[in-house]
Amino acid sequence: MTIDFGMLAAGNLLFSMMVFAIAAAMLLAGSRCTESSPAAKILVVTAINVFAAWASLQLLDPGAQLLIPVLIGLSLTIAAIRSVKRLSFTGAFLMAAETQFYLACLIWGASLIATAAVDPLTRALLLVGVIMASVYITISLIQNLEQLEVVCQRDPPRPVDVPRSMRDETPKVSLHVPVCSEPPELVMATLDALAGLQYEDYEVLVIDNNTGDPALWRPVQKHCEALGQRFRFFHVDRLPGAKAGALNFALRFTAPDAELIGIVDSDYKVSRNYIAALVGYFDDPYLGFVQTPHAYRCWKQYAYLRLCNWEYSLYLTSTLVSRNGRRAAITLGTMGLIRRQLLERIGGWAEWCLTEDSELALRVHAEGYSSIYINGVFGRGLIPETFREYKKQRFRWRYGSIQELRRHFRLYLPRPVGRPSSLSAVQKLSHLMHAVDTLKSVLEFFLLIVGGLMASSMLVQGQSIEIPAYAWAVFVSAGIVACLLKWQVFRRLGWSFIDTLGAHMARAALDHTFATAGLCALMTRSTRWRKTNKFRALPAGFAALGSVAPELLLGGITLLASMAMLAMHGANGMLLLLSMGGLLKAGKYLFAPVMVVFAEQGVRQRTDHSSRRSQRPSPDIGKNEERSAPVLRDGA
């Protein structure tokens, strides 16, 4: 039998899409069919594959060669069902079907390049684009599978129950609060919450570093003295290493009998059971750390803060839960507990890295210790009030993830070239994905450039590459299915449809920041620490758009170029596909100024509210006038 690779690629694409759509429909319908019988599972999968093959034969008639993808699909699905025990049948089937569909897309793209009647330059650009798209799609696939895992699990994610410590005496905990030029009232509110913890044996060390204005740190020092001997305050004028430097400084003055270290950011108000609910896990001598999520307060009534809150939660409630199941969760810089002896043995906090928290988790796992991520809130902080500060924070996080990859890349490699460690294969992949997500944004930026060059070459040469009608139908169907699956993940987590859309909009608005951070981290080894400002923001008007000038410029150029290509050429085939991709990328860029507008609206609302409140007569107004400390943000 002579194989027509073009027809085989087309039939494989259509067949794989049908199987993927049916698997997604089963999950969306809440199907739990054939959970008990392995034979019944194989029968169901076989029936679905046979139906999809029959439908593909009716639509395209690829012939008997369609047996190749059918057999590959069956083998992949059966292997997933047998090997991935923690997933339900529908979950394993869906993940295998989605993987097969993405592979079919790559094969179809390679076939398109091989058969396109274009000049060598355009073909070379097509080849570069497909290679980059292959890497991009692979990263996206792994991310999608991680998020879907939350709703595809057979059993509840670990841990199921919070253990009670079996020790006669509870371990002493040392809580470290790093501070740098923060509003005093904000820090004092955090310390008041720590003073109310329902736990007997703990201390609190406040490390104020590099704060030049005594009006900011002296009130905090006095407040620590008033709270009693449990609280100790340190002020250091010049301390290198930013937050990591402050935490390493605190380690030197930690009580000798403290077994656990906790980090609490200066804007967090912790729950009274923060320590008591977590220390029982450390009865396991091989547990390195327990982490709880970032959570936030004072966001529900403001559109911008609401969008930011749900964007943060995308990772915390899905991806991190999935990685926890593989014992690959990371520390998040606040609201966790770490074994003190282990922390000191592996060298403390990395002062060279902007993400000293996640970098520490990699070293903990490489040392052979496990970890637990508890998806339950034990404290709430504040979201940056302006999009400029939001971008600054996320730039720092993304830059640091690439620093980790550059410093520790040998930990991810196999022996003998790799550095020996106790990391399992799935732990390596999970930690690698922490950095690769940033590289995905870099890839997307270069894909835009390559796509523009490709379109220019085709227009100058008067060339066109036809995309068949069935391919358009497949791409549109795949987009709809992907959106429905995303919605299913967050619907199961209790999100509304509007909140889900808002979270993805906020995530898209940050994409250029992620790409910039990734590029800078690849070209440099270090950068200055970009501290997140926690003082109350003031209305900036149109000047606020200056923080998104690159996004406005790139978004405008991409939008105009895509629309011009559609209008003057009547783009079809590959040019239409490139134009649609350009419009989608322009939308991502232009979400950034939308976020600025929402943020500015919230700042004005809070400013107006504070003005009205300050005009009310108060018996303490004289005392308030004497206070020189900065104004605290609402609700803190």
N, C-alpha and C positions, 0 to 999 in steps of 0.2 A: 504494500500500500504506500503510495506516494503521499507525503505529508505536505499540505499547503499551510505554511506557518502563519501567513496572514489570516486565513480563515480559522485556523486553530486558535490564534490569539483572540479573534473576534468571538468565536463560540465560547471560549474559556471565560472571557469578560462577562458575557451575557449570563452564562450558566452560574458563575460565581456570585453575580449580583442577585440572582434569584434565590440561591441558597442563603445568602446573607440576609436578604429581606425576610425570608420565611423564619429564619432563626431569630431575627429581631422581633418579628410579630409574636412569636411564641413567648419571648421574654416580656414584651409589653402586655400580653394577655394574661400574664401571671401563670403560665403553664408550668406544672410540676409533673408532667406525664412521664411514665415509665421510670420513676425514681428508684424502684426496687429491683427491677429485672434487667440485668445486663443484656440479655438476648433481645428484650423489647426495645432497649435503647438503640441497639444496632439496627433493628428492623425499622424503627422510625427514621433514623438517619438515612438508611438505604432508600426508603420510600421517597423521602424529600429529594435526595440526589437524583433518583430516577425521574421524578416529576420534572425537576429543573432541567435535566438533560432532554427530556421529551419536548418541553416547551422551547428550548433553544433550537432543537432540530426543526421545529415547526416555523420558527421565525427566521433562522439563518441557514439552516441545512449545512452545518459544517461537516457532516458525514461521520463515519465510524471513528475518526480521529478524536471525536469528543470524549471517547472512552478514557483518554489520557487524563484530562482534568477531573473526570468523575472518579477515577480510581485514586488520584492524588487527594481529592477532597475527602473521600471516604476514609482513607488511611490517616489523614491529618486529624479528622474528627474523632475517630476511634482512639487514636493515640492520646488526644487531649482528654477524652472521657476517662481513659484508664489511668493516666498519669497525674492529672490535676485533681486530687481527691477532695480538696477543700471547696471546689466549685460544684454547684448543682449541675444536673444534666443539661438543662437549657443554657446555663452559663458557659459550660465547656463547649457546647455546640456553637454558641454564638461567637465565642472568641476564636475558635478554629475557622468558622465561616468568614469572620471579618479578616483574619490573617490571609486566608485564601483569596479573598476579593482584592486586597491590597497587592498581593503578588500578581494577580491577573492584570491589575492596572499597570504594573511595571512592565510586564511582558508585552502588553498591548502597546505601551509607549515605545518600547524598543522596536517592535514590529513596524510602527508608524515611521520611525526614523529610517529604518532600513529600506522602506519602499517609497519614501517621499522623493518626488522629482524636483530637487533643489540643488543649488550650487554648493560647492564645498564649504564656504563660509557659513551659510545658513545651517548646513548639516552639522558642522562642528558646534555651532551655538546650540542646536537642538540636542546634541549629545551631552554637552555640558549641562544644559537645563535638566535633562532626564536624570543624569547622575546626581545632581544636587537635589532634584525632586525625590529621588529614591531614598536618599538619606533623610530628607525632611519627612517623607511619608512613614519611614520606619520609626522615627522618633514619635511621630503623632500616633502611630499604631500602639506603641508601648504605653504612651500616656492614656490613650483611650481604654486600653485593657486594664490599666491600673484603676481608673475611675469606675469602670463597669464592674470590677471585682467586688466593689462594695455591695452591689445589688445582686450579684451572682453567687454569693457564698452559700455553701450548704449549711454551715453553722455560724452562729454569731461571731464577730471578730474578737480576738483576744484583747484584753483580759475580760472574762465573763463576770467575775465577782471580785470586789475589793477585799483583799485578805486582811485579817486581823493579826497583828504581830504576836508571835508565840513567845517572845522574850519576856522575861520578868521585868526588865527595865527598858524603857524606850530610848532609842539612840539620840544623842545630842545633835541638833541641827544648827548650822551657822548660815544665816541668811545675809547675802551680800547685796547692797543697793548702790550701784554706781550712779553718780550724779555729776553733771557737767553743765554749769550755767543754766539751771532750771528755775522756774518760778518757785519760790520758797513754799507757798501755800500748797502747791501741787505735791511737793516732796513730803511735806508734813502730813498731808492727808494719807499718803501711802504709809508713812510710819505709824500713824494712828491705827490704821487697819492692821498692821503687823503687831501692834501692841495688844490687839484683841484676839490673837490666835488662841484657839483652844488646844494648847499643847504646853507641857510643863517645861521641858528642857530645850531651850533654844536661845540664840543670841542674834542680834542684828548689827551688822557692820555697815555704816554709811561711808562711802569713799567719794569725796568731792575732789575731782581733779581738774586742773586747768581752768578754774573759774576765777577770773580776774577781779570781779566786783565783790567786795566783802558784803554788800547789801544782799547778795543772793545766798551766800553760804552761812553767814553768821546766825541768821534766824533759825536755820536748820540745825546748827550746832547747839544752840540754846534749847531747841525743842527736844533733841536727843538727851540732853542733860535732864530735862524735866521728865522724860519718860522713864528714867531710872537706869540702873546698872546694866540691864539687859542690852541697852543700846550704846554703841560706841561710834563716835564720829571722827573721821580723818579728813583733813584738808591738805592737798598737795598742790603747790603752785605749778610745778612743771613735772608732768609724769608722762613719759612716752608710752606708745602702745594703745592709746585711746581706751575703749571699754575693756579690752583684754588686759591692758596694762593696769587698769584700776582693779580688776578682779584678781590678777596675780599679786598685786600689792595687798589686797585683803587676805589672800591665803597666808601671807607671812604673819598676820596678826590674828588669825583664827584660833579659837580656844583649842588647846592641845587635845582635849577629849571629844571634840566634835567629830562625828563619823560621817555626816552628810552635809553637803553644801547646796544651798538653794540660791538662785539668782532671781531678784525681783526688780523689774524696771521701775524707775522713779515715778511713773504715772499710773501704776497699777494699784487698785484696791482689791486685796485678796480676801477670799472667803475665810471664815473663822476655822474651818476644818481643813485648810490647805495642807498642813503638814500631817495632821492626824490621819487623813484618809490615804496617804501615800507611803508612809514609812513601813507598813507591813510588807510591801513588795521586797524590801531589802533583806528580809529573812533568807532570800535566795542569795548565797554568797557570790554567784556569778552574774548578778544583775548590776549593770554599770550605772544606769540612770533611768529615772521615770520622768516623762515629759507630759505636760498638759497643754492644750492649745492656747494660742493668742485669742483673746476675746476683748470686746470693746463695749463702751457705754456711751450714752448721749448721742446716738446716731439715728434713732428711729424717726425723728421729726424733720430731718434734713435730707433732701434728695441726694446731695453729693456724698455725705457721710454714709448714707444707706447703701449707695452703689459700692463704695469702698469696703464697707463691712462684708458684703456678700462676695466681693472679689477676693478678699483675704480668705474667706471660708471655702472657696473652691478647692484649694489645696489641703486645708486642714481637715475637712470633713469627708474627703474622698481619697485623694492620692496618699496622704500620710497614714490614713487608716489601712489602706491596702499594703503599704510598705511595712507597717507595724506587724501585719500578719506574716511577713517574711523576716521579722526581727531586724529591720533596717530603718527604723524611724530615726529622726535626727533630733538633737536638742535645738530649741528655738530662742535661746537667749534670755528667757524669762519664764517663770512659772513651772520650773522643773526641780528635781532633786538629783544630785550626783554623788556617787561614793567618793568621799574625800581622799582615801588612801590611793584609789585608782587614779584620780585626777592628778595627784602629785607625782605618782610613778610615771605617768606618760608625758610629764613635762609641763603640766598646767595649760593655761590658755595661750593660743597662738597670737602673739602680738603683731605678726606680719600679715595677718589675714583679716579682711573686713567682716568676714562671717566666722568669727571665732567659735560660735555655737555649733553650727553644722560641721565644721572642721573637726571639732572635738569628738563628735559622734562617730566620725569615720575612724579616728584613732582608737576609740573605745571598742568598736566592733573588731578592728584589726587585732586588738589585744586578746580577743576571745570572749569578751563580756557581752551579754545580751542587753536588751533594753525593752521598755514598755512605753507605748503612747496611749494615754487615756483620753478618749474623745469626750471629756466632760469639763465644764468650766469651773475653775477655782479662783479666778481673778479677772478683772477687766481693766483695760487701759484706755488710752485716747487715740483716736485716728488723727493724723495730720490734717489741719483745717484747710490748707490750700493745696492745689494740685502741684505747685512747685515743690513743697515739702514732701508730698507723696512720692513724686518722681525721685527726689533726692534719696529717700529711704530705699526705694526699690532699686535704684542704681547701685547703692552700696551692697545690697543683698546679692544682686546678680554679678557684680564685679568680684565679690568674694568667692562665689561658687566656681568661677574660672581660676581664681588663685588656688583654690583647693585642688582642682584638677591638674594644674601645672605642677604643683609641689608633690602631689601624691600619685601621679599617673602610673607609676610602676606597681602600685598596689592593685591596679585593675588588670594587669597583664598576667598571663599564665607563666608558670615556671618553664624554663630556668631564667627567662629574661625578667620576670616579675619579682617584686620584693616579697619574700615569704611573710604570710600573715594568716590569721584565723578566719579571714573573710570567706564566706561561702560564695558560690557563683551568683546566687540571686541577690545577696547583699552587695556584691560588686556592681551588679547591674543597677540596683536601686540607688546607690550612692553616685554612680556614674550619671544616671538620669537627672540627678539634682543639678549637675553642671550642664549636661547636654541640652536641657530645656532652654538655657540661655543661648547656646549655639544654634538652636533651632530658629530663634529670632534673627540671628546673624545671617543664617542661610536664607531666610525669607527676604531679607533686605537685598542680598545678592541675586536672588531669583528675580526680583523686580528689575534689577539692572540687566541681567541676561535676557529677560523677557523683552525689555525695551530694545536691546540691540537686535534680538531676533526679529521683532516686528519691523524695525527700521530696515534691516537687510532684505526682508521679504518685500517691503513696499518699494525700495529702491530697485530691486531686481524684477519687480512685477510678478512675484511668485505667490502661489497659494497652496496650502495643504488642506485637502478636504477631510473633514471629520464626519463619518457616516451618521445617519439619523439614529441608529441604534445606540451609538456611543453617547450622544447627547441625552438620550432617554436614560441610559445607565447612570451618567453623572448626576443628572437631576434627581433620580430615584435615590442614589447613594447619599446625596446631600440631605434629602428629606429624612431618610432612615437615620443618618448620623444625628440630626437635630432631635428626632424623637427619642433616640437612646440617651442623649445628653439630658433631655427633659426628664426621662424616666429616672436617671440617677438622682437628680436634685428633687424630683417629686417624692421619691422614697425618703429623702432626707428632710422633707417637710417644707421645702422652698415653694414659694408661689411662682407662677410663670413670669410675672413682672420682675421679681427679684432675680430670677435666673437670667433673663435678658440683660438686666442692669449689671450683673456681675460680669457677664461676657463683654459688655460694652466697656466697662472699666478696665478689664484685662486687655482688650484691644487697644485702648488709649495708651497703655503703657508699653506697647510693643516696640516702639522706636527707642524708648529708654532702655529696654532690655538689649536691643541690638547694639546701641551705643556702648552700654556697659560691657557687653561681650567683646566688641572690637577693641575697646580701650584695654581690657584685661589681657587680650591676646598680644597686644603691642607693648604693654608696660608691665612691670612687676608689682608696682604699688602705686597708690594714689592717696591723696589727702582724705582724711575722715570727714564725711559729709554728715554733720550732726543734724538730727531732726529737731526743728524748733518747736517747743511746746508752749510758747507764749501765745496769748490771744492775738489772732490775726486781725488786721484792720482792712477795710475796703480799699481796693487798689484800682477799681474801674478798668478801663481798657488796658492799663499798664500790666494787668495780670496776664494778658495774652502774650506778653514777652516771654513767659516761661515755656511757651509751646511754639515759638517762632519756627524751629526746624520742622515740626509736624505740620504747621500751616503751609510752609513753603513746599515741602515734599508732597503733602496731600493735594495742594492746589495744582502743582505741576502734573502729578500722576492723573488727577481727575480730568484736567484739560486735555492731556495727551490721549487718554483713553477715549474720551468723548469725540475728539477730533478724528481719531482713527475710525471710529464707528460712523461718523457723519460723512467724511469726505471719501471714504473708500467703500462704504457699504460692506464692512468687514464680514467675512464668512469663514467657516472652517477654523484653522489655527489662529488667524488674526482675530476672529470673534472670541475665541477662547482666551487669548492674551488680553484682549480689551476687557473682558469680564473679570479676569484676574486683577488687572490694573484698577478697575472700579472698586473691587473688594478691598484692595490694599489702600486705596485713597480713603475709603470709608474708615479704615483703622486709624489712619493718620488724623482724620478730621474729627474723630471721637475725642481727641485730646482737647481741642478748644471747647468742645461741648462740656467736658468735665470741668474746665476752668470756669465757664459760665455758671454751672451748678454750684461750684465751690464759692464763687464770688457772691452768689445769691444767699448761700448759707451764712457767709461772713456778715453780710448786711443785716440779715435777720437777727443774728446774735448780737450785733452791735446795737441795733435799734432796741432790742429787748433789754440790754444792759443799760442803755441810756434812760429808758423809762423807769427801770428799777432804781437807778441812782438818784432820780428826781423825787422819789418818795421820801418823806421825812423819816429819820431813824434816830433812836436814842443813842446809838453808838457812832453817830457821824463824826464827832470830834476825834474819836479813836481811829476811825478809818482814815481820816485826813492825815493823821500823824504817821500812818504806816507807809513806809517807802518801798515795800516789796511790790513786784509787778502783779498785775491782775491775773487771777487764775481763770482758765477757760471754764465755760458753763458746765455745771454738773460734776466737776471734778471734786 
